[in-house]
Every structure is written in structure tokens, then in C-alpha cells.
Amino acid sequence: MSQSAIISEHPTSWLLFKEITKFRLSISVLFSSIAGYFLGADQISFEILTLLVIGGYCMVGASNVFNQIMERDLDALMERTKSRPLPAGHMSVNSAMTLGLILTAVGLISLYLINPKTAMFGAISIFLYVSVYTPLKTKTPLSVFVGAFPGAIPFMLGWVAATGSFGIEPGTLFMIQFFWQFPHFWAIGWFLDEDYKKAGFKMLPTGKRDKGTALQIVLYSIWTALTALIPVAQKTGALQISIYSGFVVGLLGLWLIWAALRLYRQGSVAAAKKLMLVSVSYLTLLQIIFIIDKYLIQ
């Protein structure tokens, strides 16, 4: 039984909180911030790490709460989202708004206690996601491009939290996750296309599941794989990986490109789901390899 089904039958405060803040998504985003912190830190501070975990989850959770408030009527039209707390009637808009504001306040304060730049990027992320990306989803496929900006911030946010500065290193981390957004979310848009269209969401670049969309997915997969190899060149400041880790990162990139090419050839829902899973695994493994390289290889 799905989590949504459980909520529909027995809504509890904890389950409602997990659903309204999109717990699994928030944790995956938070993982990127933690990875960025470990890459940027010379010494691990558990105080800063704790503040990053609290602040990061609160900011992502708040973005998801505001997103669900704005899209509650559209969520009711889609099978995937109709059991969420707001369209299902398990939480009021006022309660959700109060929760979103509390999470925003706690998140910003936590990130500011780390350093002002971290709080600034956190604020930019929530603003772009809620005020720009969310309204654009029903208006233009360019919403994915806009959404890629807040989506790419968490990886670099961790580095800024560790160092208090923004430079080529967090910029490179941002680029990797920015390009990664496109094959990942277009794969999701591909296999959820029919459901998205019920709510009027325009998620695919050409507006449909065709070769044009698939080709763009392949191209962005290639750019993602190439960008992830930049630190091998030792030209990105303190962000460097060895040739050994670069080889593994290159193999991961080929895996991502292969999954994208498979979707291009087959054009099936199954191939899109496969690409989505590969993309999630790719980013997670890439971040782990970067961390292992820093602490165990270099």
C-alpha cells in the first residue's frame, strides 16, 4: 500500500508532515547539500552540519508546502497527487501555510547561523521554486529550465556552508547538478506525460514524447557527464578528483548516456522510468565518489 493510501485511511500528523514536505524528495535534496559540505570542509563541524541538515530540510520542505498550496486544485486532477493532504482534505490551506512559514523561518535562521551567504542562496532557491518555477509549469516547457536553477543550488549550498564563500568550486558543483536536472525531470515528464496533461502541466521541451524531446535528453546527459569530469583537469580550485575517480565518473557518465540513448531508440514509458532511476543513481554515486576521492584517495 502506498504512503498516499495510508494517509487517506489513517491521516496522522507525522504522515501528513512527510507528505506535505515530500519527505523522500527533501531527503535526497538534503543529501546533495551534505555531500557539498563534506567536499568543501577542511574540518567537519557537527554544529554546522546539524544546522545544514535542519535548515536544508526546512527550506526544501517549505518549498514543497507552498508548491502544494498553489497546485492543490491541479493535484486533485492527477492520479499521482490526488491523495496528497490538501486535495484529499486532510489538511487545511491555513494549516499548510502556517507550516510553510514556520519551516521558512526556521530554515533561514538555521542557514544564517552557518553564514549569511548560505542563507542567501537558500532564500534564492525557495523564491525561484515557489514564485517562478511553480507558476510557469502550466504556461511553458521552459519551466524546467527555470526550475533547474533552484534544483542545482543544494550541491553548491553545502560547499558555501563549509567555506563561507562562492567561487569556481561551488560553481562547478552547481553546473553538474544543473545539467543533470534535464534528463532526470524530462524522464519523469515522459512517463507521467498523460497525468501531467490532466493538470495542464507543460513539462516536455517539445510538448510531447517525440524524438525531439529524446534528443535533448541525450544532449543534456552528455553535458552532465562531461561537466562532472571537469575536476579531473585540476583547474577548479580546491575541487579536484584523481584520474582514478575520474575513470569511474566517466563510466557513470556513459551509463547515464546509454540510458538516455535507450529512451531515444525505444521511446517507451519503461525506458523513461529506467532513465529516471539511472539518473538518481548517477548523481548519488557521483557525489559519493567525489567524497571518497577527497578523504581516501587524494
Backbone as CSV, one residue per row, in Angstrom:
resi,resn,N_x,N_y,N_z,CA_x,CA_y,CA_z,C_x,C_y,C_z
1,MET,0.842,-1.206,0.000,0.000,0.000,0.000,0.865,1.238,0.000
2,SER,0.535,2.224,-0.815,1.336,3.428,-0.914,1.157,4.309,0.296
3,GLN,2.122,5.211,0.489,2.048,6.162,1.593,0.799,7.028,1.457
4,SER,0.456,7.408,0.213,-0.719,8.238,-0.007,-1.988,7.523,0.429
5,ALA,-2.038,6.206,0.139,-3.205,5.431,0.524,-3.332,5.348,2.034
6,ILE,-2.193,5.183,2.705,-2.197,5.122,4.162,-2.731,6.423,4.739
7,ILE,-2.281,7.555,4.155,-2.722,8.861,4.624,-4.227,9.013,4.423
8,SER,-4.732,8.509,3.303,-6.147,8.639,3.014,-6.985,7.916,4.055
9,GLU,-6.483,6.794,4.587,-7.244,5.996,5.534,-6.998,6.429,6.973
10,HIS,-5.745,6.680,7.318,-5.379,6.999,8.688,-4.418,8.172,8.725
11,PRO,-4.912,9.378,8.459,-4.010,10.537,8.454,-3.520,10.871,9.855
12,THR,-2.226,10.802,10.056,-1.609,11.204,11.312,-0.746,12.419,11.053
13,SER,-0.423,13.126,12.123,0.362,14.348,11.968,1.692,14.073,11.288
14,TRP,2.370,12.981,11.676,3.684,12.669,11.096,3.575,12.314,9.620
15,LEU,2.595,11.506,9.284,2.428,11.127,7.880,2.028,12.321,7.031
16,LEU,1.192,13.196,7.585,0.823,14.404,6.860,2.032,15.309,6.654
17,PHE,2.864,15.417,7.680,4.085,16.229,7.564,4.999,15.663,6.485
18,LYS,5.183,14.350,6.482,6.037,13.728,5.477,5.502,13.963,4.073
19,GLU,4.180,13.883,3.921,3.600,14.029,2.591,3.628,15.483,2.115
20,ILE,3.299,16.417,3.004,3.223,17.823,2.592,4.613,18.407,2.329
21,THR,5.640,17.853,2.989,7.007,18.331,2.750,7.748,17.448,1.746
22,LYS,7.072,16.425,1.215,7.686,15.471,0.271,8.987,14.922,0.860
23,PHE,8.822,14.125,1.901,9.936,13.655,2.723,11.062,13.025,1.910
24,ARG,10.727,12.088,1.044,11.767,11.385,0.284,12.528,12.333,-0.640
25,LEU,11.804,13.211,-1.321,12.458,14.188,-2.188,13.336,15.124,-1.371
26,SER,12.821,15.581,-0.239,13.581,16.507,0.608,14.867,15.867,1.116
27,ILE,14.796,14.590,1.477,15.987,13.886,1.963,17.019,13.743,0.849
28,SER,16.559,13.447,-0.361,17.503,13.299,-1.484,18.180,14.624,-1.807
29,VAL,17.414,15.722,-1.732,17.995,17.047,-1.961,18.973,17.385,-0.846
30,LEU,18.593,17.054,0.391,19.453,17.314,1.538,20.769,16.554,1.422
31,PHE,20.723,15.356,0.853,21.934,14.558,0.663,22.945,15.310,-0.201
32,SER,22.451,16.012,-1.227,23.339,16.801,-2.086,24.034,17.897,-1.298
33,SER,23.288,18.562,-0.402,23.882,19.621,0.422,24.950,19.067,1.357
34,ILE,24.661,17.913,1.944,25.630,17.287,2.852,26.881,16.880,2.086
35,ALA,26.686,16.343,0.869,27.833,15.970,0.033,28.676,17.194,-0.280
36,GLY,28.021,18.299,-0.634,28.747,19.534,-0.911,29.508,20.032,0.297
37,TYR,28.926,19.862,1.486,29.604,20.288,2.715,30.880,19.479,2.937
38,PHE,30.784,18.170,2.801,31.962,17.319,3.006,33.059,17.631,1.995
39,LEU,32.658,18.009,0.787,33.656,18.345,-0.228,34.345,19.671,0.085
40,GLY,33.621,20.596,0.692,34.186,21.915,0.946,34.889,22.057,2.283
41,ALA,34.563,21.191,3.240,35.071,21.351,4.603,36.509,20.863,4.742
42,ASP,37.329,21.662,5.418,38.677,21.215,5.804,38.602,20.380,7.079
43,GLN,37.710,20.787,7.970,37.431,20.035,9.188,35.917,19.956,9.347
44,ILE,35.426,18.806,9.719,33.986,18.605,9.855,33.507,19.218,11.174
45,SER,32.562,20.131,11.091,31.934,20.721,12.269,30.538,20.136,12.404
46,PHE,30.289,19.385,13.461,28.971,18.768,13.639,27.909,19.818,13.940
47,GLU,28.334,20.957,14.491,27.383,22.048,14.728,26.879,22.600,13.403
48,ILE,27.810,22.883,12.485,27.413,23.402,11.172,26.633,22.346,10.393
49,LEU,27.065,21.100,10.484,26.383,20.020,9.774,24.949,19.874,10.272
50,THR,24.759,19.990,11.577,23.411,19.901,12.144,22.534,21.054,11.667
51,LEU,23.098,22.264,11.664,22.354,23.425,11.183,22.013,23.275,9.703
52,LEU,22.940,22.700,8.928,22.701,22.490,7.499,21.575,21.484,7.281
53,VAL,21.569,20.422,8.068,20.518,19.401,7.954,19.162,20.005,8.296
54,ILE,19.099,20.733,9.417,17.834,21.348,9.831,17.396,22.411,8.826
55,GLY,18.327,23.328,8.516,17.993,24.408,7.599,17.673,23.918,6.206
56,GLY,18.462,22.957,5.726,18.240,22.425,4.385,16.892,21.737,4.256
57,TYR,16.556,20.878,5.232,15.263,20.180,5.149,14.115,21.166,5.246
58,CYS,14.230,22.145,6.156,13.159,23.125,6.321,12.931,23.938,5.054
59,MET,14.007,24.340,4.381,13.872,25.147,3.165,13.255,24.338,2.030
60,VAL,13.717,23.116,1.849,13.144,22.268,0.794,11.698,21.916,1.140
61,GLY,11.471,21.582,2.415,10.118,21.261,2.853,9.166,22.422,2.662
62,ALA,9.623,23.627,2.992,8.782,24.813,2.812,8.441,25.028,1.346
63,SER,9.420,24.853,0.469,9.174,24.987,-0.969,8.091,24.017,-1.423
64,ASN,8.163,22.794,-0.925,7.181,21.779,-1.306,5.800,22.090,-0.744
65,VAL,5.749,22.634,0.472,4.466,23.008,1.071,3.802,24.109,0.243
66,PHE,4.548,25.175,-0.055,3.987,26.275,-0.843,3.586,25.808,-2.242
67,ASN,4.385,24.909,-2.815,4.075,24.345,-4.128,2.738,23.607,-4.094
68,GLN,2.512,22.824,-3.045,1.262,22.062,-2.957,0.062,22.963,-2.660
69,ILE,0.291,24.056,-1.953,-0.794,25.016,-1.738,-1.218,25.620,-3.068
70,MET,-0.235,26.036,-3.856,-0.523,26.685,-5.135,-1.144,25.719,-6.147
71,GLU,-0.783,24.435,-6.064,-1.226,23.464,-7.064,-2.292,22.515,-6.542
72,ARG,-2.921,22.848,-5.424,-3.850,21.900,-4.796,-5.009,21.514,-5.719
73,ASP,-5.537,22.474,-6.481,-6.641,22.147,-7.392,-6.158,21.294,-8.564
74,LEU,-4.938,21.546,-9.032,-4.370,20.750,-10.121,-3.986,19.358,-9.638
75,ASP,-3.475,19.266,-8.403,-3.129,17.965,-7.842,-4.346,17.047,-7.766
76,ALA,-5.523,17.639,-7.542,-6.750,16.843,-7.438,-7.120,16.186,-8.763
77,LEU,-6.566,16.680,-9.864,-6.887,16.146,-11.189,-6.007,14.967,-11.589
78,MET,-4.888,14.764,-10.894,-3.930,13.740,-11.304,-3.956,12.547,-10.350
79,GLU,-3.846,11.352,-10.914,-3.850,10.136,-10.117,-2.713,10.125,-9.103
80,ARG,-1.548,10.597,-9.548,-0.350,10.539,-8.711,-0.448,11.435,-7.482
81,THR,-1.231,12.495,-7.554,-1.210,13.510,-6.496,-2.557,13.752,-5.819
82,LYS,-3.614,13.097,-6.270,-4.939,13.415,-5.736,-5.120,13.029,-4.272
83,SER,-4.234,12.167,-3.741,-4.332,11.758,-2.337,-3.434,12.573,-1.418
84,ARG,-2.794,13.622,-1.957,-1.984,14.483,-1.106,-2.878,15.185,-0.075
85,PRO,-2.302,15.644,1.029,-3.109,16.185,2.130,-4.115,17.266,1.749
86,LEU,-3.738,18.211,0.883,-4.654,19.306,0.563,-5.805,18.879,-0.346
87,PRO,-5.537,18.253,-1.513,-6.677,17.838,-2.345,-7.537,16.761,-1.696
88,ALA,-6.937,15.965,-0.808,-7.699,14.915,-0.128,-8.480,15.455,1.062
89,GLY,-8.242,16.716,1.421,-8.977,17.322,2.511,-8.495,16.975,3.898
90,HIS,-7.277,16.444,4.017,-6.744,16.059,5.322,-6.005,17.198,6.017
91,MET,-5.776,18.281,5.302,-5.104,19.443,5.877,-5.693,20.696,5.237
92,SER,-5.908,21.707,6.038,-6.447,22.958,5.512,-5.342,23.804,4.903
93,VAL,-5.733,24.723,4.041,-4.761,25.624,3.413,-4.090,26.487,4.486
94,ASN,-4.877,26.945,5.470,-4.304,27.771,6.534,-3.256,27.022,7.335
95,SER,-3.525,25.751,7.624,-2.553,24.936,8.362,-1.287,24.737,7.545
96,ALA,-1.468,24.471,6.260,-0.307,24.278,5.381,0.494,25.570,5.264
97,MET,-0.174,26.698,5.135,0.520,27.979,5.034,1.298,28.276,6.311
98,THR,0.690,28.011,7.452,1.381,28.224,8.729,2.629,27.362,8.817
99,LEU,2.489,26.089,8.418,3.637,25.188,8.435,4.728,25.679,7.495
100,GLY,4.336,26.117,6.297,5.308,26.611,5.332,6.070,27.821,5.845
101,LEU,5.377,28.730,6.495,6.022,29.925,7.032,6.967,29.581,8.186
102,ILE,6.556,28.650,9.035,7.420,28.220,10.144,8.686,27.555,9.611
103,LEU,8.514,26.672,8.625,9.669,25.996,8.036,10.613,27.003,7.375
104,THR,10.049,27.988,6.702,10.878,29.015,6.064,11.689,29.777,7.101
105,ALA,11.031,30.185,8.184,11.715,30.944,9.236,12.813,30.122,9.888
106,VAL,12.489,28.887,10.255,13.484,28.020,10.895,14.635,27.733,9.937
107,GLY,14.291,27.498,8.675,15.319,27.209,7.681,16.266,28.362,7.465
108,LEU,15.718,29.552,7.292,16.566,30.725,7.051,17.436,31.055,8.267
109,ILE,16.854,30.959,9.454,17.632,31.244,10.673,18.774,30.238,10.818
110,SER,18.467,28.958,10.585,19.491,27.909,10.705,20.628,28.138,9.718
111,LEU,20.280,28.442,8.475,21.301,28.671,7.458,22.076,29.958,7.726
112,TYR,21.395,30.980,8.253,22.084,32.238,8.558,23.093,32.045,9.685
113,LEU,22.770,31.162,10.639,23.702,30.882,11.740,24.978,30.212,11.223
114,ILE,24.882,29.558,10.068,26.086,28.994,9.436,26.899,30.131,8.853
115,ASN,26.308,30.870,7.935,26.878,32.115,7.398,25.829,32.775,6.500
116,PRO,25.901,34.096,6.328,24.882,34.814,5.551,24.750,34.345,4.103
117,LYS,25.851,33.957,3.457,25.779,33.534,2.050,24.932,32.275,1.907
118,THR,25.071,31.362,2.855,24.278,30.134,2.803,22.790,30.461,2.897
119,ALA,22.438,31.368,3.804,21.040,31.781,3.944,20.550,32.474,2.671
120,MET,21.410,33.272,2.057,21.030,33.991,0.836,20.704,33.010,-0.284
121,PHE,21.570,32.022,-0.493,21.309,31.046,-1.559,20.082,30.194,-1.237
122,GLY,19.865,29.901,0.038,18.661,29.177,0.431,17.411,29.973,0.121
123,ALA,17.460,31.276,0.389,16.319,32.145,0.110,16.070,32.251,-1.385
124,ILE,17.144,32.368,-2.169,17.011,32.426,-3.627,16.354,31.150,-4.156
125,SER,16.763,30.031,-3.598,16.230,28.741,-4.030,14.724,28.658,-3.813
126,ILE,14.275,28.993,-2.610,12.842,28.884,-2.308,12.040,29.898,-3.120
127,PHE,12.605,31.086,-3.341,11.906,32.105,-4.134,11.717,31.643,-5.584
128,LEU,12.788,31.147,-6.203,12.698,30.716,-7.596,11.742,29.537,-7.760
129,TYR,11.808,28.604,-6.814,10.974,27.406,-6.911,9.492,27.747,-6.782
130,VAL,9.179,28.579,-5.796,7.775,28.866,-5.497,7.212,29.964,-6.396
131,SER,7.952,31.037,-6.576,7.415,32.221,-7.246,7.614,32.232,-8.760
132,VAL,8.551,31.443,-9.263,8.821,31.454,-10.700,8.546,30.088,-11.334
133,TYR,9.201,29.040,-10.830,9.048,27.708,-11.425,7.618,27.191,-11.348
134,THR,7.023,27.236,-10.160,5.686,26.663,-9.977,4.639,27.310,-10.885
135,PRO,4.547,28.642,-10.973,3.540,29.239,-11.870,3.792,28.945,-13.351
136,LEU,5.064,28.749,-13.715,5.396,28.538,-15.130,5.055,27.130,-15.626
137,LYS,4.847,26.187,-14.721,4.643,24.790,-15.122,3.438,24.601,-16.042
138,THR,2.427,25.437,-15.889,1.245,25.320,-16.742,1.300,26.256,-17.943
139,LYS,2.379,27.005,-18.074,2.468,28.013,-19.135,3.492,27.692,-20.221
140,THR,4.621,27.099,-19.837,5.687,26.869,-20.821,6.614,25.742,-20.383
141,PRO,7.119,24.964,-21.350,8.112,23.930,-21.022,9.410,24.512,-20.471
142,LEU,9.612,25.820,-20.650,10.809,26.470,-20.105,10.817,26.462,-18.583
143,SER,9.700,26.052,-17.976,9.653,25.948,-16.520,10.731,25.005,-16.001
144,VAL,11.039,23.962,-16.761,12.074,23.017,-16.337,13.431,23.704,-16.299
145,PHE,13.689,24.580,-17.280,14.941,25.343,-17.290,15.023,26.251,-16.064
146,VAL,13.927,26.933,-15.769,13.895,27.809,-14.593,14.051,26.991,-13.315
147,GLY,13.349,25.856,-13.253,13.410,25.012,-12.068,14.764,24.381,-11.844
148,ALA,15.568,24.298,-12.912,16.903,23.718,-12.776,17.817,24.583,-11.915
149,PHE,17.533,25.877,-11.820,18.361,26.770,-11.006,18.204,26.474,-9.507
150,PRO,16.988,26.525,-8.952,16.876,26.152,-7.538,17.224,24.690,-7.298
151,GLY,16.966,23.839,-8.307,17.287,22.424,-8.150,18.770,22.149,-8.072
152,ALA,19.591,23.051,-8.632,21.042,22.859,-8.647,21.737,23.507,-7.461
153,ILE,21.011,24.299,-6.693,21.626,25.035,-5.586,22.085,24.140,-4.428
154,PRO,21.348,23.086,-4.043,21.738,22.319,-2.846,23.170,21.801,-2.839
155,PHE,23.668,21.288,-3.962,25.024,20.732,-4.018,26.052,21.815,-3.688
156,MET,25.901,22.985,-4.295,26.827,24.086,-4.040,26.587,24.716,-2.671
157,LEU,25.338,24.620,-2.174,24.994,25.209,-0.882,25.853,24.614,0.231
158,GLY,26.079,23.296,0.153,26.904,22.643,1.160,28.328,23.175,1.178
159,TRP,28.876,23.425,-0.019,30.236,23.982,-0.108,30.283,25.379,0.499
160,VAL,29.290,26.198,0.190,29.230,27.554,0.734,29.071,27.514,2.250
161,ALA,28.313,26.536,2.748,28.157,26.384,4.193,29.493,26.044,4.850
162,ALA,30.302,25.266,4.158,31.589,24.838,4.719,32.643,25.928,4.645
163,THR,32.590,26.754,3.624,33.666,27.726,3.378,33.264,29.178,3.590
164,GLY,31.972,29.460,3.504,31.513,30.835,3.623,31.777,31.671,2.388
165,SER,32.152,31.037,1.297,32.461,31.794,0.079,31.931,31.067,-1.154
166,PHE,31.749,31.849,-2.232,31.320,31.283,-3.504,32.417,31.521,-4.532
167,GLY,32.806,30.455,-5.232,33.853,30.561,-6.230,33.699,29.489,-7.277
168,ILE,34.799,29.147,-7.927,34.743,28.177,-9.019,34.331,26.790,-8.528
169,GLU,34.682,26.449,-7.282,34.351,25.109,-6.771,32.838,24.903,-6.636
170,PRO,32.140,25.750,-5.863,30.688,25.562,-5.801,30.011,25.842,-7.133
171,GLY,30.631,26.696,-7.951,30.085,26.947,-9.284,30.097,25.691,-10.137
172,THR,31.167,24.900,-10.008,31.263,23.633,-10.753,30.226,22.636,-10.248
173,LEU,30.063,22.553,-8.925,29.048,21.667,-8.355,27.658,22.069,-8.837
174,PHE,27.432,23.374,-8.912,26.151,23.878,-9.417,25.943,23.439,-10.864
175,MET,26.969,23.567,-11.702,26.846,23.202,-13.117,26.514,21.731,-13.295
176,ILE,27.165,20.876,-12.515,26.911,19.438,-12.627,25.445,19.137,-12.362
177,GLN,24.936,19.664,-11.239,23.557,19.351,-10.878,22.563,20.109,-11.751
178,PHE,22.969,21.242,-12.311,22.091,21.989,-13.215,21.819,21.179,-14.480
179,PHE,22.870,20.705,-15.142,22.671,19.918,-16.361,21.955,18.601,-16.072
180,TRP,22.218,18.039,-14.899,21.599,16.763,-14.518,20.082,16.866,-14.427
181,GLN,19.576,18.060,-14.064,18.133,18.239,-13.885,17.342,17.841,-15.134
182,PHE,17.908,18.111,-16.310,17.130,17.967,-17.539,16.836,16.504,-17.899
183,PRO,17.832,15.628,-17.999,17.473,14.232,-18.270,16.623,13.619,-17.161
184,HIS,16.866,14.054,-15.923,16.108,13.498,-14.800,14.629,13.888,-14.879
185,PHE,14.350,15.175,-14.995,12.960,15.627,-14.954,12.229,15.403,-16.269
186,TRP,12.954,15.415,-17.378,12.275,15.084,-18.635,11.937,13.599,-18.700
187,ALA,12.739,12.760,-18.057,12.386,11.339,-17.978,11.096,11.173,-17.175
188,ILE,10.998,11.902,-16.057,9.770,11.861,-15.256,8.602,12.414,-16.071
189,GLY,8.848,13.534,-16.751,7.807,14.125,-17.583,7.340,13.193,-18.683
190,TRP,8.254,12.353,-19.161,7.921,11.411,-20.241,6.936,10.352,-19.754
191,PHE,7.260,9.675,-18.634,6.372,8.577,-18.224,5.138,9.067,-17.453
192,LEU,5.129,10.341,-17.051,3.937,10.901,-16.407,3.214,11.896,-17.322
193,ASP,3.531,11.855,-18.594,3.008,12.847,-19.536,1.482,12.915,-19.525
194,GLU,0.824,11.776,-19.568,-0.643,11.767,-19.613,-1.237,12.350,-18.339
195,ASP,-0.649,12.004,-17.202,-1.138,12.525,-15.928,-0.896,14.029,-15.830
196,TYR,0.292,14.467,-16.252,0.608,15.894,-16.229,-0.357,16.696,-17.101
197,LYS,-0.724,16.136,-18.242,-1.602,16.859,-19.158,-2.998,17.060,-18.574
198,LYS,-3.422,16.193,-17.653,-4.712,16.370,-16.994,-4.752,17.683,-16.222
199,ALA,-3.582,18.084,-15.702,-3.492,19.317,-14.923,-2.970,20.485,-15.758
200,GLY,-2.662,20.230,-17.029,-2.180,21.296,-17.906,-0.712,21.619,-17.742
201,PHE,0.058,20.709,-17.118,1.494,20.956,-16.943,2.219,20.709,-18.256
202,LYS,3.119,21.626,-18.595,3.913,21.516,-19.822,5.350,21.223,-19.422
203,MET,5.703,19.957,-19.356,6.989,19.563,-18.798,8.012,19.127,-19.846
204,LEU,7.572,18.672,-20.995,8.499,18.195,-22.027,8.865,19.334,-22.972
205,PRO,10.116,19.415,-23.423,10.576,20.568,-24.214,9.819,20.796,-25.513
206,THR,9.395,19.727,-26.176,8.627,19.889,-27.414,7.122,19.779,-27.159
207,GLY,6.751,19.498,-25.911,5.346,19.348,-25.565,4.820,17.941,-25.748
208,LYS,5.665,17.027,-26.252,5.210,15.655,-26.442,6.379,14.681,-26.394
209,ARG,6.027,13.402,-26.305,7.039,12.345,-26.231,7.487,11.978,-27.647
210,ASP,8.449,12.745,-28.162,8.908,12.513,-29.522,10.430,12.496,-29.581
211,LYS,10.961,12.342,-30.792,12.407,12.282,-30.978,13.092,13.592,-30.592
212,GLY,12.383,14.708,-30.774,12.960,15.997,-30.411,13.234,16.093,-28.922
213,THR,12.267,15.663,-28.119,12.459,15.633,-26.666,13.560,14.653,-26.299
214,ALA,13.525,13.459,-26.891,14.518,12.434,-26.577,15.930,12.890,-26.931
215,LEU,16.069,13.598,-28.057,17.391,14.087,-28.461,17.934,15.090,-27.440
216,GLN,17.084,15.971,-26.970,17.529,16.931,-25.958,17.930,16.230,-24.660
217,ILE,17.234,15.166,-24.317,17.598,14.385,-23.136,18.994,13.791,-23.301
218,VAL,19.282,13.278,-24.493,20.606,12.713,-24.777,21.681,13.790,-24.665
219,LEU,21.428,14.946,-25.262,22.417,16.029,-25.247,22.718,16.499,-23.835
220,TYR,21.690,16.681,-23.029,21.917,17.134,-21.657,22.584,16.049,-20.811
221,SER,22.345,14.800,-21.144,23.042,13.706,-20.456,24.538,13.760,-20.761
222,ILE,24.870,14.045,-22.016,26.276,14.176,-22.419,26.923,15.341,-21.693
223,TRP,26.232,16.481,-21.641,26.793,17.656,-20.965,26.972,17.395,-19.472
224,THR,26.044,16.668,-18.889,26.172,16.313,-17.470,27.429,15.476,-17.245
225,ALA,27.600,14.458,-18.083,28.742,13.554,-17.937,30.063,14.296,-18.133
226,LEU,30.117,15.198,-19.113,31.347,15.941,-19.374,31.647,16.942,-18.257
227,THR,30.626,17.618,-17.763,30.818,18.595,-16.690,31.345,17.929,-15.424
228,ALA,30.874,16.715,-15.162,31.316,16.001,-13.966,32.792,15.625,-14.033
229,LEU,33.363,15.639,-15.239,34.777,15.292,-15.404,35.705,16.502,-15.301
230,ILE,35.146,17.710,-15.238,35.972,18.915,-15.187,36.973,18.900,-14.020
231,PRO,36.567,18.459,-12.809,37.526,18.465,-11.688,38.764,17.591,-11.905
232,VAL,38.720,16.666,-12.865,39.892,15.839,-13.156,41.020,16.698,-13.718
233,ALA,40.666,17.786,-14.394,41.664,18.652,-15.032,42.435,19.503,-14.034
234,GLN,42.040,19.439,-12.746,42.740,20.194,-11.696,42.709,21.695,-11.940
235,LYS,41.636,22.175,-12.572,41.507,23.601,-12.871,40.358,24.245,-12.097
236,THR,39.830,23.533,-11.123,38.657,24.030,-10.394,38.993,24.271,-8.922
237,GLY,40.090,24.938,-8.696,40.465,25.298,-7.335,40.658,24.097,-6.435
238,ALA,40.027,24.154,-5.264,40.169,23.074,-4.288,39.314,21.857,-4.623
239,LEU,38.415,22.015,-5.593,37.583,20.886,-6.008,38.314,20.105,-7.091
240,GLN,38.934,18.984,-6.688,39.697,18.160,-7.622,39.425,16.691,-7.348
241,ILE,39.462,15.892,-8.401,39.388,14.445,-8.221,40.521,13.797,-9.003
242,SER,40.948,12.646,-8.529,42.068,11.948,-9.148,41.655,11.325,-10.476
243,ILE,42.639,10.915,-11.241,42.382,10.264,-12.521,41.644,8.944,-12.320
244,TYR,41.896,8.299,-11.175,41.227,7.015,-10.882,39.731,7.230,-10.670
245,SER,39.408,8.232,-9.852,37.995,8.546,-9.642,37.375,9.093,-10.914
246,GLY,38.175,9.839,-11.690,37.677,10.362,-12.949,37.260,9.249,-13.899
247,PHE,38.005,8.145,-13.874,37.668,6.989,-14.717,36.306,6.428,-14.327
248,VAL,36.075,6.301,-13.019,34.791,5.771,-12.536,33.666,6.745,-12.863
249,VAL,33.923,8.043,-12.675,32.928,9.060,-13.009,32.601,9.017,-14.500
250,GLY,33.620,8.775,-15.319,33.399,8.650,-16.747,32.506,7.465,-17.093
251,LEU,32.727,6.347,-16.404,31.875,5.173,-16.618,30.433,5.450,-16.215
252,LEU,30.272,6.158,-15.102,28.925,6.538,-14.680,28.261,7.414,-15.739
253,GLY,29.039,8.322,-16.319,28.510,9.187,-17.360,28.057,8.403,-18.578
254,LEU,28.837,7.405,-18.947,28.461,6.547,-20.077,27.173,5.781,-19.780
255,TRP,27.019,5.377,-18.527,25.795,4.689,-18.091,24.581,5.604,-18.256
256,LEU,24.726,6.862,-17.847,23.637,7.832,-17.982,23.313,8.070,-19.457
257,ILE,24.350,8.237,-20.274,24.145,8.478,-21.709,23.493,7.261,-22.361
258,TRP,23.915,6.066,-21.958,23.324,4.834,-22.501,21.831,4.783,-22.211
259,ALA,21.436,5.144,-20.973,20.019,5.122,-20.609,19.235,6.151,-21.420
260,ALA,19.871,7.316,-21.686,19.218,8.342,-22.498,19.062,7.883,-23.947
261,LEU,20.107,7.240,-24.490,20.041,6.713,-25.859,18.993,5.611,-25.977
262,ARG,18.852,4.831,-24.935,17.831,3.767,-24.919,16.433,4.380,-25.035
263,LEU,16.217,5.487,-24.331,14.930,6.171,-24.442,14.752,6.735,-25.851
264,TYR,15.832,7.275,-26.425,15.762,7.824,-27.784,15.369,6.740,-28.784
265,ARG,15.947,5.545,-28.632,15.672,4.453,-29.570,14.275,3.875,-29.364
266,GLN,13.894,3.666,-28.112,12.653,2.951,-27.825,11.447,3.878,-27.652
267,GLY,11.679,5.034,-27.052,10.576,5.975,-26.836,9.475,5.444,-25.945
268,SER,9.802,4.507,-25.067,8.794,3.854,-24.244,8.754,4.423,-22.827
269,VAL,7.636,4.184,-22.160,7.495,4.561,-20.756,8.499,3.800,-19.902
270,ALA,8.702,2.532,-20.226,9.650,1.712,-19.472,11.065,2.280,-19.558
271,ALA,11.461,2.725,-20.756,12.796,3.300,-20.939,12.930,4.613,-20.170
272,ALA,11.846,5.395,-20.102,11.873,6.647,-19.351,12.019,6.386,-17.857
273,LYS,11.310,5.393,-17.360,11.431,5.039,-15.938,12.836,4.547,-15.627
274,LYS,13.409,3.780,-16.556,14.773,3.298,-16.384,15.740,4.467,-16.320
275,LEU,15.585,5.450,-17.197,16.452,6.621,-17.200,16.309,7.406,-15.896
276,MET,15.103,7.538,-15.393,14.890,8.251,-14.136,15.654,7.576,-13.001
277,LEU,15.561,6.257,-12.921,16.275,5.513,-11.874,17.788,5.618,-12.046
278,VAL,18.247,5.537,-13.295,19.678,5.669,-13.572,20.167,7.067,-13.183
279,SER,19.376,8.083,-13.489,19.796,9.454,-13.183,19.925,9.676,-11.678
280,VAL,18.992,9.144,-10.909,19.069,9.266,-9.445,20.305,8.548,-8.923
281,SER,20.530,7.330,-9.419,21.702,6.558,-9.000,22.992,7.253,-9.418
282,TYR,22.986,7.823,-10.619,24.169,8.519,-11.140,24.587,9.640,-10.206
283,LEU,23.660,10.513,-9.854,24.010,11.673,-9.032,24.478,11.244,-7.641
284,THR,23.775,10.290,-7.056,24.151,9.817,-5.714,25.539,9.191,-5.722
285,LEU,25.797,8.318,-6.684,27.100,7.655,-6.761,28.204,8.654,-7.086
286,LEU,27.906,9.614,-7.944,28.887,10.650,-8.284,29.311,11.412,-7.031
287,GLN,28.364,11.811,-6.226,28.669,12.565,-5.016,29.465,11.725,-4.026
288,ILE,29.109,10.453,-3.918,29.846,9.553,-3.024,31.287,9.379,-3.502
289,ILE,31.475,9.223,-4.816,32.822,9.066,-5.375,33.663,10.312,-5.123
290,PHE,33.079,11.487,-5.299,33.801,12.726,-5.032,34.285,12.771,-3.581
291,ILE,33.408,12.359,-2.664,33.759,12.389,-1.235,34.840,11.358,-0.926
292,ILE,34.689,10.150,-1.443,35.686,9.099,-1.225,37.039,9.534,-1.764
293,ASP,37.034,10.163,-2.935,38.284,10.598,-3.537,39.003,11.619,-2.645
294,LYS,38.226,12.540,-2.081,38.835,13.585,-1.247,39.436,13.011,0.019
295,TYR,38.715,12.108,0.684,39.124,11.656,2.013,39.960,10.374,2.020
296,LEU,39.876,9.591,0.949,40.586,8.306,0.966,41.637,8.133,-0.135
297,ILE,41.524,8.912,-1.221,42.421,8.688,-2.351,43.477,9.785,-2.488
298,GLN,43.042,11.043,-2.418,43.991,12.133,-2.642,44.990,12.237,-1.492
